[in-house]
Amino acid sequence: MFWIKKVVVGDAECVLVYRNRRIERVLGPGVHRIGDFKRELELSVHSIVNAEYSGRDAEALIAGLGPRLQNHFVLADLGMQEIGLMLRNGRVADVLPPGTRRLYWKGLAEIAIHTVALSDGLEVERDVANALRQLSYLDKVAVAGVVPTQSAGLLFVDGKFVRRLEPGAYAFWNVRKNVAVEVIELRVQSMEVSGQELLTRDKVSLRVNLAASLRVSDPVAARTQVAKYLDHVYRELQYGLRKAVSAKTLDELLGDKASLDADIFGYVRGQASQVGVEVLGVGVKDVILPGEMKEILNGVVQAEKTAQANVIRRREEANATRSLLNTAKLIEESPVLMRLKELEALEKITEKIDKLTVFGGLEGVMKQLVSLKGNG
């Protein structure tokens, strides 16, 4: 019959049938015959290779088909606090932002919509995060971060601290909220305070270099109490150094540098602990004096050493004189000791001569004549 219209639908197609410009039915793959006595039908052919419905009348289809919609479409209808994952054959194929209302064709692939409630938490499941990363979607809809060993992660949502993150990999939905993950180093760190021009209590100008070791003990306090905790500790080291140096004279500084380290450490440790930083040690590396002061100090040291040397020399001379006096007394009291000393003196003399002529035996050597002849 001429008023029966034959409609052939391919395997990758669906046809929307409109009568008087209103949706009447959806035709799936196959051969269909539809009555069109008054020529009121209008057919719209759609490819379903791409599962998402691309027409502009999605809302009209939802309202016009009613319960029949689910026979041909999958409806994604998300609330404002929900994120949708479009699964194609069980795998994540797309991410739908909150408030999305979208149609997907049934037929070629198994389409499912998995919703995630943002009110239950912003953390993305590991499997979902891996799937989104493979699709290059993760950075578009989530904030991903890795917290290394010996570090702590801090999660902020809309500028407010939410919780601390232990070492590991994380991802958080970044939809309708501003999410940030910051990593705080917990290992021991070193800090140098160099070239500090300071005045001692006796108005001597000098330059001091300081070294300190520290670590973050409370990452939440370190991040939230001050803007930059390392800058804060650096300034406190400067203040502590200036305070300790100005309280001592140059002689006190050079004579007991350990007390200077202790004074600085005692001050800085208390100040740093208020912002979650533990100062483990402080040490003055160098105390550098101006050129004129070096010359003066070297002169003072040289004078002191010279005076000490003179004292030692006089002490040794006195000891030597006292020893000679004691020896003389012993020789005076003992003729035998006197003779031994004479022989000792003679032995020293004979070591330096080549030929010795003796007249009158030993007695002649000691009391009469000794003739010493050298090589010359």
KEKE-981077 format. One record per residue (C-alpha): x, y, z; residue number from 1. Coordinates in nm, 3 decimals. Example, Ala and Ser with C-alpha at 12.3 -4.5 7.8 and 13.67 -1.06 7.14 Angstrom:
BEGIN
+---------+---------+---------+------+
:      xx :      yy :      zz : resi :
+---------+---------+---------+------+
:   1.230 :  -0.450 :   0.780 :    1 :
:   1.367 :  -0.106 :   0.714 :    2 :
+---------+---------+---------+------+
***
This chain:
BEGIN
+---------+---------+---------+------+
:      xx :      yy :      zz : resi :
+---------+---------+---------+------+
:   0.000 :   0.000 :   0.000 :    1 :
:   0.126 :   0.345 :  -0.089 :    2 :
:   0.050 :   0.484 :   0.259 :    3 :
:   0.277 :   0.224 :   0.428 :    4 :
:   0.636 :   0.354 :   0.460 :    5 :
:   0.920 :   0.105 :   0.470 :    6 :
:   1.211 :   0.206 :   0.700 :    7 :
:   1.542 :   0.018 :   0.694 :    8 :
:   1.769 :   0.080 :   0.997 :    9 :
:   2.134 :  -0.033 :   0.993 :   10 :
:   2.317 :  -0.212 :   1.275 :   11 :
:   2.490 :   0.109 :   1.386 :   12 :
:   2.183 :   0.327 :   1.353 :   13 :
:   1.863 :   0.428 :   1.524 :   14 :
:   1.576 :   0.626 :   1.377 :   15 :
:   1.362 :   0.876 :   1.561 :   16 :
:   1.006 :   0.883 :   1.426 :   17 :
:   0.822 :   1.212 :   1.458 :   18 :
:   0.453 :   1.255 :   1.377 :   19 :
:   0.338 :   1.608 :   1.337 :   20 :
:   0.680 :   1.713 :   1.472 :   21 :
:   0.626 :   1.524 :   1.797 :   22 :
:   0.829 :   1.216 :   1.895 :   23 :
:   0.631 :   0.897 :   1.845 :   24 :
:   0.877 :   0.610 :   1.864 :   25 :
:   1.239 :   0.497 :   1.822 :   26 :
:   1.330 :   0.235 :   1.562 :   27 :
:   1.624 :   0.006 :   1.624 :   28 :
:   1.825 :  -0.191 :   1.364 :   29 :
:   1.603 :  -0.386 :   1.118 :   30 :
:   1.326 :  -0.338 :   0.861 :   31 :
:   1.016 :  -0.151 :   0.979 :   32 :
:   0.683 :  -0.059 :   0.813 :   33 :
:   0.495 :   0.244 :   0.940 :   34 :
:   0.160 :   0.381 :   0.825 :   35 :
:   0.175 :   0.736 :   0.691 :   36 :
:  -0.170 :   0.791 :   0.533 :   37 :
:  -0.164 :   1.168 :   0.575 :   38 :
:   0.210 :   1.207 :   0.525 :   39 :
:   0.258 :   1.323 :   0.882 :   40 :
:   0.580 :   1.133 :   0.957 :   41 :
:   0.930 :   1.270 :   0.973 :   42 :
:   1.231 :   1.037 :   1.020 :   43 :
:   1.564 :   1.135 :   1.178 :   44 :
:   1.848 :   0.886 :   1.132 :   45 :
:   2.125 :   0.882 :   1.400 :   46 :
:   2.451 :   0.691 :   1.412 :   47 :
:   2.501 :   0.518 :   1.748 :   48 :
:   2.872 :   0.450 :   1.702 :   49 :
:   2.928 :   0.745 :   1.931 :   50 :
:   2.702 :   0.655 :   2.221 :   51 :
:   2.626 :   1.014 :   2.323 :   52 :
:   2.307 :   1.154 :   2.171 :   53 :
:   2.404 :   1.461 :   1.970 :   54 :
:   2.058 :   1.607 :   1.897 :   55 :
:   1.935 :   1.930 :   2.047 :   56 :
:   1.597 :   1.794 :   2.155 :   57 :
:   1.717 :   1.567 :   2.437 :   58 :
:   1.474 :   1.721 :   2.684 :   59 :
:   1.185 :   1.674 :   2.439 :   60 :
:   1.278 :   1.308 :   2.396 :   61 :
:   1.290 :   1.254 :   2.772 :   62 :
:   0.946 :   1.410 :   2.816 :   63 :
:   0.788 :   1.258 :   2.502 :   64 :
:   0.907 :   0.900 :   2.543 :   65 :
:   0.849 :   0.879 :   2.917 :   66 :
:   0.895 :   0.519 :   3.043 :   67 :
:   0.985 :   0.404 :   2.690 :   68 :
:   1.306 :   0.609 :   2.710 :   69 :
:   1.496 :   0.335 :   2.891 :   70 :
:   1.437 :   0.093 :   2.602 :   71 :
:   1.670 :   0.290 :   2.378 :   72 :
:   1.863 :   0.537 :   2.596 :   73 :
:   2.064 :   0.556 :   2.915 :   74 :
:   1.986 :   0.877 :   3.100 :   75 :
:   2.258 :   1.052 :   3.299 :   76 :
:   2.085 :   1.291 :   3.538 :   77 :
:   2.329 :   1.421 :   3.801 :   78 :
:   2.266 :   1.641 :   4.100 :   79 :
:   2.474 :   1.947 :   4.182 :   80 :
:   2.676 :   1.749 :   4.437 :   81 :
:   2.742 :   1.448 :   4.214 :   82 :
:   3.001 :   1.351 :   3.957 :   83 :
:   2.919 :   1.094 :   3.691 :   84 :
:   3.145 :   0.833 :   3.537 :   85 :
:   3.025 :   0.707 :   3.199 :   86 :
:   3.125 :   0.342 :   3.165 :   87 :
:   3.147 :   0.180 :   2.824 :   88 :
:   3.156 :  -0.198 :   2.852 :   89 :
:   3.265 :  -0.165 :   3.214 :   90 :
:   3.546 :   0.083 :   3.153 :   91 :
:   3.551 :   0.454 :   3.231 :   92 :
:   3.503 :   0.645 :   2.906 :   93 :
:   3.400 :   0.993 :   3.022 :   94 :
:   3.355 :   1.211 :   3.331 :   95 :
:   3.035 :   1.411 :   3.375 :   96 :
:   3.039 :   1.728 :   3.587 :   97 :
:   2.772 :   1.801 :   3.849 :   98 :
:   2.430 :   1.899 :   3.713 :   99 :
:   2.478 :   1.710 :   3.384 :  100 :
:   2.169 :   1.577 :   3.205 :  101 :
:   2.262 :   1.370 :   2.902 :  102 :
:   2.136 :   1.081 :   2.686 :  103 :
:   2.337 :   0.783 :   2.560 :  104 :
:   2.225 :   0.533 :   2.295 :  105 :
:   2.188 :   0.170 :   2.384 :  106 :
:   2.284 :  -0.095 :   2.135 :  107 :
:   2.643 :  -0.126 :   2.021 :  108 :
:   2.801 :  -0.097 :   2.366 :  109 :
:   2.690 :  -0.152 :   2.722 :  110 :
:   2.655 :   0.196 :   2.872 :  111 :
:   2.629 :   0.263 :   3.245 :  112 :
:   2.646 :   0.577 :   3.459 :  113 :
:   2.823 :   0.554 :   3.794 :  114 :
:   2.760 :   0.849 :   4.026 :  115 :
:   2.994 :   0.972 :   4.297 :  116 :
:   2.854 :   1.186 :   4.577 :  117 :
:   3.085 :   1.474 :   4.663 :  118 :
:   2.932 :   1.490 :   5.009 :  119 :
:   3.090 :   1.149 :   5.086 :  120 :
:   3.440 :   1.287 :   5.032 :  121 :
:   3.652 :   1.427 :   4.753 :  122 :
:   3.907 :   1.147 :   4.730 :  123 :
:   3.907 :   0.959 :   4.401 :  124 :
:   3.924 :   0.581 :   4.424 :  125 :
:   4.257 :   0.442 :   4.312 :  126 :
:   4.112 :   0.233 :   4.027 :  127 :
:   3.909 :   0.527 :   3.900 :  128 :
:   4.210 :   0.758 :   3.923 :  129 :
:   4.422 :   0.513 :   3.722 :  130 :
:   4.152 :   0.486 :   3.455 :  131 :
:   4.116 :   0.863 :   3.430 :  132 :
:   4.492 :   0.903 :   3.411 :  133 :
:   4.505 :   0.666 :   3.114 :  134 :
:   4.236 :   0.872 :   2.942 :  135 :
:   4.423 :   1.198 :   3.022 :  136 :
:   4.113 :   1.314 :   3.214 :  137 :
:   4.255 :   1.308 :   3.565 :  138 :
:   4.420 :   1.651 :   3.558 :  139 :
:   4.103 :   1.806 :   3.415 :  140 :
:   3.867 :   1.696 :   3.692 :  141 :
:   4.094 :   1.614 :   3.986 :  142 :
:   4.404 :   1.724 :   4.174 :  143 :
:   4.661 :   1.446 :   4.192 :  144 :
:   4.959 :   1.445 :   4.427 :  145 :
:   5.228 :   1.214 :   4.561 :  146 :
:   5.352 :   1.244 :   4.918 :  147 :
:   5.706 :   1.099 :   4.940 :  148 :
:   5.852 :   0.909 :   5.236 :  149 :
:   5.961 :   1.133 :   5.523 :  150 :
:   5.710 :   1.396 :   5.411 :  151 :
:   5.357 :   1.498 :   5.503 :  152 :
:   5.078 :   1.609 :   5.273 :  153 :
:   4.822 :   1.875 :   5.364 :  154 :
:   4.480 :   1.884 :   5.195 :  155 :
:   4.313 :   2.223 :   5.154 :  156 :
:   3.960 :   2.269 :   5.019 :  157 :
:   3.850 :   2.623 :   4.935 :  158 :
:   4.147 :   2.753 :   5.133 :  159 :
:   4.062 :   2.558 :   5.450 :  160 :
:   4.280 :   2.283 :   5.594 :  161 :
:   4.095 :   1.950 :   5.585 :  162 :
:   4.335 :   1.673 :   5.683 :  163 :
:   4.692 :   1.548 :   5.687 :  164 :
:   4.802 :   1.294 :   5.425 :  165 :
:   5.049 :   1.016 :   5.497 :  166 :
:   5.307 :   0.912 :   5.232 :  167 :
:   5.139 :   0.772 :   4.920 :  168 :
:   4.958 :   0.872 :   4.598 :  169 :
:   4.631 :   1.066 :   4.614 :  170 :
:   4.371 :   1.220 :   4.383 :  171 :
:   4.082 :   1.450 :   4.480 :  172 :
:   3.788 :   1.575 :   4.276 :  173 :
:   3.844 :   1.936 :   4.180 :  174 :
:   3.490 :   2.012 :   4.061 :  175 :
:   3.295 :   2.304 :   4.210 :  176 :
:   3.564 :   2.330 :   4.478 :  177 :
:   3.919 :   2.461 :   4.488 :  178 :
:   4.133 :   2.167 :   4.603 :  179 :
:   4.508 :   2.187 :   4.675 :  180 :
:   4.761 :   1.937 :   4.809 :  181 :
:   5.084 :   2.070 :   4.962 :  182 :
:   5.385 :   1.858 :   5.059 :  183 :
:   5.593 :   1.944 :   5.368 :  184 :
:   5.946 :   1.800 :   5.405 :  185 :
:   6.000 :   1.622 :   5.739 :  186 :
:   6.368 :   1.531 :   5.699 :  187 :
:   6.645 :   1.721 :   5.878 :  188 :
:   6.740 :   2.038 :   5.690 :  189 :
:   7.037 :   2.270 :   5.724 :  190 :
:   7.024 :   2.648 :   5.724 :  191 :
:   7.307 :   2.900 :   5.682 :  192 :
:   7.300 :   3.257 :   5.819 :  193 :
:   7.605 :   3.419 :   5.660 :  194 :
:   7.775 :   3.759 :   5.664 :  195 :
:   7.598 :   3.910 :   5.966 :  196 :
:   7.759 :   4.244 :   6.060 :  197 :
:   7.726 :   4.280 :   6.439 :  198 :
:   7.855 :   4.488 :   6.733 :  199 :
:   7.974 :   4.335 :   7.058 :  200 :
:   7.901 :   4.482 :   7.397 :  201 :
:   8.235 :   4.671 :   7.387 :  202 :
:   8.144 :   4.817 :   7.042 :  203 :
:   8.373 :   4.596 :   6.834 :  204 :
:   8.241 :   4.535 :   6.482 :  205 :
:   8.267 :   4.180 :   6.349 :  206 :
:   8.111 :   3.951 :   6.092 :  207 :
:   7.963 :   3.617 :   6.197 :  208 :
:   7.854 :   3.308 :   6.000 :  209 :
:   7.601 :   3.076 :   6.165 :  210 :
:   7.479 :   2.724 :   6.079 :  211 :
:   7.172 :   2.545 :   6.214 :  212 :
:   7.000 :   2.209 :   6.165 :  213 :
:   6.623 :   2.175 :   6.194 :  214 :
:   6.320 :   1.970 :   6.097 :  215 :
:   5.944 :   2.016 :   6.086 :  216 :
:   5.778 :   1.848 :   6.383 :  217 :
:   5.423 :   1.977 :   6.323 :  218 :
:   5.355 :   2.028 :   5.950 :  219 :
:   5.006 :   2.168 :   6.012 :  220 :
:   5.138 :   2.443 :   6.240 :  221 :
:   5.432 :   2.512 :   6.008 :  222 :
:   5.194 :   2.570 :   5.718 :  223 :
:   4.911 :   2.751 :   5.894 :  224 :
:   5.082 :   2.959 :   6.166 :  225 :
:   5.313 :   3.156 :   5.935 :  226 :
:   5.326 :   3.226 :   5.561 :  227 :
:   5.677 :   3.078 :   5.511 :  228 :
:   5.812 :   2.884 :   5.806 :  229 :
:   6.172 :   2.863 :   5.676 :  230 :
:   6.189 :   3.241 :   5.636 :  231 :
:   6.050 :   3.279 :   5.987 :  232 :
:   6.316 :   3.050 :   6.137 :  233 :
:   6.587 :   3.233 :   5.940 :  234 :
:   6.481 :   3.567 :   6.089 :  235 :
:   6.468 :   3.422 :   6.439 :  236 :
:   6.824 :   3.291 :   6.393 :  237 :
:   6.931 :   3.642 :   6.295 :  238 :
:   6.760 :   3.793 :   6.601 :  239 :
:   6.907 :   3.529 :   6.833 :  240 :
:   7.257 :   3.581 :   6.695 :  241 :
:   7.235 :   3.960 :   6.727 :  242 :
:   7.099 :   3.933 :   7.080 :  243 :
:   7.371 :   3.692 :   7.195 :  244 :
:   7.662 :   3.882 :   7.036 :  245 :
:   7.550 :   4.221 :   7.168 :  246 :
:   7.547 :   4.082 :   7.523 :  247 :
:   7.915 :   3.977 :   7.520 :  248 :
:   8.252 :   4.149 :   7.484 :  249 :
:   8.501 :   4.045 :   7.218 :  250 :
:   8.716 :   3.864 :   7.473 :  251 :
:   8.413 :   3.670 :   7.599 :  252 :
:   8.315 :   3.573 :   7.246 :  253 :
:   8.662 :   3.453 :   7.152 :  254 :
:   8.722 :   3.285 :   7.485 :  255 :
:   8.400 :   3.086 :   7.510 :  256 :
:   8.227 :   3.036 :   7.176 :  257 :
:   8.030 :   2.739 :   7.315 :  258 :
:   7.831 :   2.969 :   7.544 :  259 :
:   7.742 :   3.182 :   7.240 :  260 :
:   7.605 :   2.873 :   7.062 :  261 :
:   7.406 :   2.780 :   7.371 :  262 :
:   7.253 :   3.129 :   7.403 :  263 :
:   7.143 :   3.134 :   7.039 :  264 :
:   7.007 :   2.779 :   7.057 :  265 :
:   6.806 :   2.853 :   7.372 :  266 :
:   6.639 :   3.153 :   7.211 :  267 :
:   6.569 :   3.006 :   6.866 :  268 :
:   6.442 :   2.671 :   6.990 :  269 :
:   6.157 :   2.835 :   7.179 :  270 :
:   6.062 :   3.067 :   6.894 :  271 :
:   6.069 :   2.796 :   6.627 :  272 :
:   5.866 :   2.546 :   6.829 :  273 :
:   5.570 :   2.785 :   6.817 :  274 :
:   5.545 :   2.733 :   6.440 :  275 :
:   5.598 :   2.356 :   6.442 :  276 :
:   5.973 :   2.355 :   6.373 :  277 :
:   6.228 :   2.177 :   6.594 :  278 :
:   6.578 :   2.328 :   6.598 :  279 :
:   6.825 :   2.044 :   6.656 :  280 :
:   7.148 :   2.241 :   6.681 :  281 :
:   7.308 :   2.581 :   6.629 :  282 :
:   7.677 :   2.659 :   6.580 :  283 :
:   7.883 :   2.968 :   6.500 :  284 :
:   8.108 :   2.873 :   6.208 :  285 :
:   8.323 :   3.185 :   6.173 :  286 :
:   8.393 :   3.506 :   6.364 :  287 :
:   8.565 :   3.747 :   6.123 :  288 :
:   8.730 :   4.063 :   6.255 :  289 :
:   8.809 :   4.382 :   6.054 :  290 :
:   9.169 :   4.424 :   5.930 :  291 :
:   9.267 :   4.685 :   6.193 :  292 :
:   9.120 :   4.478 :   6.471 :  293 :
:   9.310 :   4.174 :   6.349 :  294 :
:   9.640 :   4.362 :   6.369 :  295 :
:   9.561 :   4.490 :   6.717 :  296 :
:   9.453 :   4.148 :   6.836 :  297 :
:   9.761 :   3.986 :   6.683 :  298 :
:   9.981 :   4.244 :   6.860 :  299 :
:   9.809 :   4.172 :   7.190 :  300 :
:   9.852 :   3.799 :   7.145 :  301 :
:  10.218 :   3.843 :   7.046 :  302 :
:  10.283 :   4.061 :   7.351 :  303 :
:  10.115 :   3.807 :   7.578 :  304 :
:  10.317 :   3.522 :   7.429 :  305 :
:  10.641 :   3.723 :   7.460 :  306 :
:  10.568 :   3.800 :   7.824 :  307 :
:  10.492 :   3.435 :   7.889 :  308 :
:  10.818 :   3.334 :   7.718 :  309 :
:  11.016 :   3.581 :   7.933 :  310 :
:  10.858 :   3.447 :   8.248 :  311 :
:  10.943 :   3.091 :   8.146 :  312 :
:  11.302 :   3.192 :   8.055 :  313 :
:  11.358 :   3.363 :   8.389 :  314 :
:  11.209 :   3.066 :   8.570 :  315 :
:  11.443 :   2.826 :   8.390 :  316 :
:  11.746 :   3.051 :   8.455 :  317 :
:  11.659 :   3.059 :   8.824 :  318 :
:  11.621 :   2.683 :   8.829 :  319 :
:  11.958 :   2.642 :   8.651 :  320 :
:  12.132 :   2.878 :   8.894 :  321 :
:  11.978 :   2.698 :   9.190 :  322 :
:  12.100 :   2.366 :   9.048 :  323 :
:  12.457 :   2.499 :   9.007 :  324 :
:  12.454 :   2.625 :   9.362 :  325 :
:  12.345 :   2.288 :   9.494 :  326 :
:  12.614 :   2.115 :   9.285 :  327 :
:  12.884 :   2.351 :   9.416 :  328 :
:  12.785 :   2.276 :   9.774 :  329 :
:  12.808 :   1.902 :   9.712 :  330 :
:  13.150 :   1.936 :   9.544 :  331 :
:  13.278 :   2.145 :   9.833 :  332 :
:  13.173 :   1.880 :  10.080 :  333 :
:  13.305 :   1.579 :   9.876 :  334 :
:  13.661 :   1.576 :   9.717 :  335 :
:  13.579 :   1.255 :   9.533 :  336 :
:  13.284 :   1.423 :   9.361 :  337 :
:  13.519 :   1.710 :   9.275 :  338 :
:  13.760 :   1.467 :   9.108 :  339 :
:  13.475 :   1.305 :   8.913 :  340 :
:  13.364 :   1.642 :   8.781 :  341 :
:  13.722 :   1.713 :   8.674 :  342 :
:  13.739 :   1.383 :   8.487 :  343 :
:  13.402 :   1.457 :   8.323 :  344 :
:  13.533 :   1.794 :   8.207 :  345 :
:  13.852 :   1.631 :   8.077 :  346 :
:  13.647 :   1.376 :   7.883 :  347 :
:  13.453 :   1.649 :   7.706 :  348 :
:  13.779 :   1.826 :   7.617 :  349 :
:  13.945 :   1.516 :   7.476 :  350 :
:  13.649 :   1.447 :   7.245 :  351 :
:  13.744 :   1.754 :   7.041 :  352 :
:  14.126 :   1.696 :   7.000 :  353 :
:  14.331 :   1.477 :   6.771 :  354 :
:  14.644 :   1.407 :   6.982 :  355 :
:  14.696 :   1.416 :   7.357 :  356 :
:  15.048 :   1.420 :   7.525 :  357 :
:  15.054 :   1.350 :   7.896 :  358 :
:  15.348 :   1.427 :   8.129 :  359 :
:  15.364 :   1.291 :   8.480 :  360 :
:  15.081 :   1.039 :   8.461 :  361 :
:  14.726 :   1.110 :   8.570 :  362 :
:  14.854 :   1.341 :   8.839 :  363 :
:  15.026 :   1.543 :   8.571 :  364 :
:  14.709 :   1.563 :   8.375 :  365 :
:  14.510 :   1.685 :   8.670 :  366 :
:  14.760 :   1.916 :   8.845 :  367 :
:  15.071 :   1.988 :   8.633 :  368 :
:  15.082 :   2.008 :   8.252 :  369 :
:  14.844 :   1.902 :   7.981 :  370 :
:  14.958 :   1.954 :   7.622 :  371 :
:  14.678 :   1.947 :   7.365 :  372 :
:  14.766 :   1.942 :   6.998 :  373 :
:  14.517 :   1.946 :   6.715 :  374 :
:  14.550 :   1.860 :   6.348 :  375 :
:  14.652 :   2.213 :   6.268 :  376 :
+---------+---------+---------+------+
***
